[in-house]
């Protein structure tokens, strides 16, 4: 259930970013890389390594901070992803 919710929020986040005009290209690229890392973590059969979960959560938290002022809806979506990742142990 959490995995499906995470995928739904990621899709919504990508749609929102596609509509956002003032999002820095560097931030968009960082989001794309982190999303790819999450997709990889979700599709792997093995347990993630001890450093991966903290790294993903920290990177998502940093992104939320980036978006808080200029794009509050995006920041909210990023925070939801962070919470889901934490709850899933990723």
C-alpha positions as CSV (number, residue, x, y, z in Angstrom):
1,X,0.0,0.0,0.0
2,X,2.7,2.5,0.9
3,X,4.6,1.6,-2.2
4,X,1.6,2.4,-4.4
5,X,1.0,5.7,-2.5
6,X,4.6,6.7,-3.0
7,X,4.4,6.0,-6.7
8,X,1.2,8.1,-6.9
9,X,2.8,11.0,-5.1
10,X,6.0,10.8,-7.2
11,X,3.8,11.0,-10.4
12,X,1.9,14.0,-9.0
13,X,5.2,15.6,-8.1
14,X,6.6,15.2,-11.6
15,X,3.4,16.7,-13.1
16,X,3.6,19.6,-10.7
17,X,7.2,20.3,-11.6
18,X,6.5,20.1,-15.3
19,X,3.9,22.9,-14.8
20,X,6.2,25.0,-12.5
21,X,8.0,27.8,-14.4
22,X,10.5,29.0,-11.9
23,X,12.1,25.8,-10.8
24,X,15.9,25.8,-11.1
25,X,17.2,23.2,-13.6
26,X,19.7,22.0,-11.0
27,X,16.9,21.3,-8.6
28,X,14.9,19.5,-11.2
29,X,17.9,17.3,-12.1
30,X,18.5,16.5,-8.4
31,X,14.8,15.5,-8.1
32,X,15.1,13.3,-11.2
33,X,18.1,11.5,-9.8
34,X,16.6,11.0,-6.4
35,X,13.4,9.7,-8.0
36,X,15.4,7.2,-10.0
37,X,17.1,6.1,-6.8
38,X,13.7,5.6,-5.2
39,X,12.5,3.6,-8.2
40,X,15.6,1.4,-8.0
41,X,15.1,0.9,-4.2
42,X,11.5,-0.1,-4.8
43,X,12.2,-2.6,-7.5
44,X,15.2,-4.3,-5.8
45,X,14.4,-7.6,-4.1
46,X,17.2,-7.3,-1.6
47,X,17.1,-5.1,1.5
48,X,18.7,-1.6,0.9
49,X,22.1,-1.0,2.5
50,X,22.3,0.8,5.8
51,X,23.4,4.0,4.2
52,X,20.8,4.2,1.4
53,X,17.7,4.9,3.5
54,X,19.2,7.8,5.4
55,X,20.8,9.2,2.2
56,X,17.4,9.2,0.3
57,X,15.5,10.7,3.3
58,X,18.1,13.4,3.8
59,X,18.2,14.3,0.1
60,X,14.4,14.5,0.0
61,X,14.4,16.7,3.1
62,X,16.9,19.0,1.4
63,X,14.6,19.3,-1.6
64,X,11.6,20.1,0.6
65,X,13.5,23.1,2.0
66,X,14.4,24.2,-1.5
67,X,10.7,24.4,-2.5
68,X,9.1,25.7,0.7
69,X,9.0,29.4,-0.2
70,X,8.4,29.4,-3.9
71,X,6.5,26.2,-4.5
72,X,4.6,25.3,-1.3
73,X,2.5,22.5,-3.0
74,X,5.7,20.9,-4.3
75,X,7.2,21.1,-0.9
76,X,4.2,19.4,0.6
77,X,4.5,16.6,-2.0
78,X,8.2,16.2,-1.2
79,X,7.4,16.1,2.5
80,X,4.9,13.3,1.9
81,X,7.5,11.3,0.0
82,X,9.9,11.8,2.8
83,X,7.4,10.6,5.3
84,X,6.5,7.5,3.2
85,X,10.1,6.6,2.7
86,X,10.8,6.8,6.4
87,X,7.7,4.7,7.1
88,X,8.9,2.1,4.6
89,X,12.5,2.0,5.9
90,X,13.9,3.4,2.7
